[in-house]
Amino acid sequence: MFLPLLYDPTNWLTFVAYLIVGAVCGYVRMRNQEHVRFVRDENDLLRERLTFLRGLYQGVLDDRTMLRRQILGRRDSFGKMYEMTRKLDEVQPQKIYRTAIQIMQDTLETDCLGIYRLDESQRFARLVAASPQEESILPKSADVAAYDKVMRDIEAKGLWVNRELDGNLPMYAAGVREHGRIGVVIVIRKAAADQMNLYYRNLFLIICGLVESAMTRAFEYEHAARQSMLVPGTSLLNWPSFREKLRAAVELGNDRMGSHLLLIVTDQYPEAGDFNERIVRSIRETDDAGVLADGSVCLLMNQAGERELPIVSARLARNGLNVRNVDAQSEADLLAEPDADGEAT
């Protein structure tokens, strides 16, 4: 019954129309899909270009901001240098340590600073001041031999830069010479990625140069005035000189840049020479010994706290020195005592 439908040509028009409409619809659909795919690919490419251009634009803005800050800084560089020099104009090394940390924190925008004093043998470095965040992190004492690579660069170039990013070594270090040898080392324990550049390195070196000049003057003054600061016939500081040392240590502690112990020797020693020898043998080069206004002998143990008190007391006892600790309030009372002319300090 379907054969007449196939044999009759007039019925073919319907099927032909269906085929033509299907072919056209398929072509239009394929063309639209191809167009959508092309637009999507073009959109992805434009997005990638936009992301790249945004990165370039942000980099230009960052460079502009950095250069603007450098230009503004240079515009006032003479004023800044004068202010730094004025603040560093001290004759006591302990005060310079504190001021140097404050200046470097502000100028170098870092809170990872430490200052070490090398002993006479150049074998050990003792921490004398540090940024508040670093005071409890940096080692109080360091074996110089373990930092031979750092010291070699400082000796040869005046500066160490941790280009290998060794986590066991400071990122920057510079030395301060005393009598031709490295006497003080200034370190930056950590540095951000944008601080590992030539500008930052030169800025650190310039400030270290200012600190070196101030410390050299202070060391020379102390050496020249040493005899006038001592009790005659001993190695003990007289009360006015010892009080200044104590005041500097208290200021470091108040700023959380250092710690100290003030110990009073409780025993009496009839032999002045033997007693003086015991004192010299018992304290480090960064410590001080002196007499109070009442004649009591005191030891100022720098970069030592309550935690180290048992160790320090035991070490002193082995040298025949029995001591008792002076609390913070008693220290404040000592510093508030009037001078010989009756004026409180």
WOPEFEN-V134094 format. One record per residue. SS is DSSP state (helix for helix, strand for strand, loop for the rest). PHI is phi in whole degrees, 0 to 359 (* if undefined). Layout:
# WOPEFEN-V134094
ss=SS phi=PHI
ss=SS phi=PHI
This chain:
# WOPEFEN-V134094
ss=loop phi=*
ss=loop phi=271
ss=helix phi=297
ss=helix phi=302
ss=helix phi=295
ss=helix phi=280
ss=helix phi=282
ss=loop phi=275
ss=helix phi=299
ss=helix phi=293
ss=helix phi=279
ss=helix phi=291
ss=helix phi=302
ss=helix phi=295
ss=helix phi=295
ss=helix phi=297
ss=helix phi=298
ss=helix phi=299
ss=helix phi=296
ss=helix phi=295
ss=helix phi=297
ss=helix phi=296
ss=helix phi=296
ss=helix phi=296
ss=helix phi=298
ss=helix phi=296
ss=helix phi=296
ss=helix phi=297
ss=helix phi=294
ss=helix phi=296
ss=helix phi=295
ss=helix phi=296
ss=helix phi=299
ss=helix phi=297
ss=helix phi=293
ss=helix phi=297
ss=helix phi=297
ss=helix phi=296
ss=helix phi=295
ss=helix phi=295
ss=helix phi=298
ss=helix phi=295
ss=helix phi=295
ss=helix phi=299
ss=helix phi=296
ss=helix phi=295
ss=helix phi=296
ss=helix phi=298
ss=helix phi=296
ss=helix phi=295
ss=helix phi=298
ss=helix phi=297
ss=helix phi=293
ss=helix phi=297
ss=helix phi=298
ss=helix phi=299
ss=helix phi=296
ss=helix phi=294
ss=helix phi=297
ss=helix phi=296
ss=helix phi=298
ss=helix phi=297
ss=helix phi=297
ss=helix phi=297
ss=helix phi=296
ss=helix phi=296
ss=helix phi=294
ss=helix phi=297
ss=helix phi=296
ss=helix phi=293
ss=helix phi=295
ss=helix phi=296
ss=helix phi=294
ss=helix phi=293
ss=helix phi=300
ss=loop phi=250
ss=helix phi=296
ss=helix phi=297
ss=helix phi=295
ss=helix phi=293
ss=helix phi=298
ss=helix phi=296
ss=helix phi=296
ss=helix phi=298
ss=helix phi=298
ss=helix phi=295
ss=helix phi=292
ss=loop phi=276
ss=loop phi=282
ss=loop phi=231
ss=loop phi=252
ss=loop phi=247
ss=helix phi=305
ss=helix phi=299
ss=helix phi=288
ss=helix phi=292
ss=helix phi=303
ss=helix phi=297
ss=helix phi=295
ss=helix phi=298
ss=helix phi=298
ss=helix phi=297
ss=helix phi=296
ss=helix phi=292
ss=helix phi=300
ss=helix phi=285
ss=helix phi=281
ss=helix phi=270
ss=loop phi=54
ss=loop phi=218
ss=loop phi=237
ss=loop phi=238
ss=strand phi=260
ss=strand phi=210
ss=strand phi=237
ss=strand phi=244
ss=strand phi=250
ss=strand phi=276
ss=loop phi=281
ss=loop phi=299
ss=loop phi=279
ss=loop phi=64
ss=loop phi=264
ss=strand phi=231
ss=strand phi=241
ss=strand phi=254
ss=strand phi=292
ss=strand phi=247
ss=strand phi=196
ss=strand phi=203
ss=loop phi=300
ss=loop phi=308
ss=loop phi=287
ss=loop phi=258
ss=loop phi=301
ss=loop phi=267
ss=loop phi=259
ss=loop phi=294
ss=loop phi=295
ss=loop phi=292
ss=strand phi=222
ss=strand phi=229
ss=strand phi=281
ss=helix phi=300
ss=helix phi=299
ss=helix phi=288
ss=helix phi=242
ss=helix phi=299
ss=helix phi=298
ss=helix phi=295
ss=helix phi=295
ss=helix phi=297
ss=helix phi=293
ss=helix phi=296
ss=helix phi=296
ss=helix phi=277
ss=helix phi=244
ss=loop phi=84
ss=strand phi=206
ss=strand phi=247
ss=strand phi=235
ss=loop phi=278
ss=loop phi=289
ss=loop phi=274
ss=loop phi=55
ss=loop phi=288
ss=loop phi=294
ss=loop phi=271
ss=loop phi=238
ss=loop phi=294
ss=loop phi=285
ss=strand phi=224
ss=strand phi=205
ss=strand phi=220
ss=strand phi=250
ss=strand phi=243
ss=strand phi=273
ss=strand phi=226
ss=loop phi=56
ss=loop phi=85
ss=strand phi=241
ss=strand phi=293
ss=strand phi=250
ss=strand phi=222
ss=strand phi=236
ss=strand phi=254
ss=strand phi=235
ss=strand phi=246
ss=loop phi=290
ss=loop phi=229
ss=loop phi=216
ss=loop phi=286
ss=helix phi=300
ss=helix phi=281
ss=helix phi=259
ss=loop phi=265
ss=loop phi=219
ss=helix phi=294
ss=helix phi=299
ss=helix phi=294
ss=helix phi=297
ss=helix phi=293
ss=helix phi=296
ss=helix phi=299
ss=helix phi=293
ss=helix phi=295
ss=helix phi=293
ss=helix phi=297
ss=helix phi=295
ss=helix phi=295
ss=helix phi=295
ss=helix phi=299
ss=helix phi=299
ss=helix phi=293
ss=helix phi=293
ss=helix phi=300
ss=helix phi=299
ss=helix phi=293
ss=helix phi=297
ss=helix phi=295
ss=helix phi=295
ss=helix phi=299
ss=helix phi=295
ss=helix phi=289
ss=helix phi=263
ss=helix phi=303
ss=helix phi=296
ss=helix phi=287
ss=helix phi=270
ss=strand phi=261
ss=loop phi=290
ss=loop phi=309
ss=loop phi=81
ss=loop phi=226
ss=loop phi=255
ss=loop phi=267
ss=strand phi=290
ss=loop phi=289
ss=helix phi=300
ss=helix phi=301
ss=helix phi=290
ss=helix phi=293
ss=helix phi=297
ss=helix phi=295
ss=helix phi=297
ss=helix phi=295
ss=helix phi=298
ss=helix phi=297
ss=helix phi=294
ss=helix phi=294
ss=helix phi=296
ss=helix phi=299
ss=helix phi=294
ss=helix phi=296
ss=loop phi=273
ss=loop phi=58
ss=loop phi=258
ss=loop phi=188
ss=loop phi=219
ss=strand phi=200
ss=strand phi=237
ss=strand phi=251
ss=strand phi=242
ss=strand phi=259
ss=strand phi=285
ss=loop phi=267
ss=loop phi=271
ss=loop phi=255
ss=loop phi=231
ss=loop phi=295
ss=loop phi=272
ss=helix phi=296
ss=helix phi=295
ss=helix phi=295
ss=helix phi=297
ss=helix phi=298
ss=helix phi=295
ss=helix phi=299
ss=helix phi=297
ss=helix phi=299
ss=helix phi=286
ss=helix phi=264
ss=loop phi=251
ss=loop phi=275
ss=loop phi=291
ss=loop phi=271
ss=loop phi=266
ss=strand phi=223
ss=strand phi=234
ss=strand phi=200
ss=strand phi=244
ss=loop phi=275
ss=loop phi=297
ss=loop phi=271
ss=loop phi=93
ss=loop phi=293
ss=strand phi=270
ss=strand phi=235
ss=strand phi=241
ss=strand phi=256
ss=strand phi=264
ss=strand phi=283
ss=loop phi=55
ss=loop phi=224
ss=loop phi=233
ss=helix phi=302
ss=helix phi=294
ss=helix phi=272
ss=helix phi=304
ss=helix phi=301
ss=helix phi=293
ss=helix phi=295
ss=helix phi=298
ss=helix phi=294
ss=helix phi=295
ss=helix phi=292
ss=helix phi=296
ss=helix phi=296
ss=loop phi=263
ss=loop phi=81
ss=loop phi=244
ss=loop phi=262
ss=strand phi=227
ss=strand phi=230
ss=strand phi=280
ss=loop phi=257
ss=loop phi=283
ss=helix phi=297
ss=helix phi=295
ss=helix phi=295
ss=helix phi=300
ss=helix phi=299
ss=helix phi=295
ss=helix phi=297
ss=helix phi=290
ss=loop phi=272
ss=loop phi=296
ss=strand phi=289
ss=loop phi=288
ss=loop phi=298
ss=loop phi=272
ss=loop phi=94
ss=loop phi=267
ss=strand phi=286
ss=loop phi=260
